[in-house]
């Protein structure tokens, strides 16, 4: 369905039944589809609420409409009010993990639980380190050779759809511990203007001094040990907010593909346990 808020329309998808868990996709500027089908495995005993963030996916906005981080946080608060929820349990993936932290810092009383999956770094220098690591992986000779072979294969003329699919796989392969698993990721596109404006709006950001104010919120950080995001980033975020840190072996940035069973087991166990402890 599409929900009108704050003079824009946001696409929302709900699946499952039970206590709601709001899922924030990554990007920025992407859409929720690429979290499927992996994240849907969490819809056991709970309702998952996905939405395409403003300026991405099926929530396009006019070019003059701002899409920075403050607008994204305000949108989530407006959705909470629309849904009539006193508090939100939030699962944020990649950029969505950073967005979850930004929302919690602005609206702490409205956050019941936090699940941060492969969260984007909470300070700019670590994000820049991630970008350098991704670039190094992207220049791996085997990936370069695979791209050359694809360009020379003639597949683009014979089957443009298959060619685009293979190009997508090679573009996201550096995110994976096993690059061959990239074929299992649901293809997605990023709206460049949205991505650029969000990072620009954050500027020289550093959430670390404020993160300890989130202590007391039940939280977990899940990350792959082979994620191009530097390990210091999820470790520091977990320490500062008092979250349990769960590393996944032989896994990169996409645990809902490379380590789905363990990912679901860990997140589901945390959500069930924290619900019992908090009584809500």
Secondary structure by P-SEA (a helix, b strand, c coil): cccccccbbbbbbbccccbbbbbbbccccccccccccccccccccbbbbbbbccccccccccccccccaaaaaaaaaaaaaaacccccbbbbccaaaaaaaaaaaaccccccbbbbcccccccaaaaaaaaaaaaaaaacaaaaaaaaaaaacccccccaaaaaaaaaaaaaccccccccccccccccccaaaaaaaaaaaaccccccccccccccccbbbbbbccccccaaaaaaaaaaabbbbbbbcccccccccccaaaaaaaaaaaaaaaaaaacc
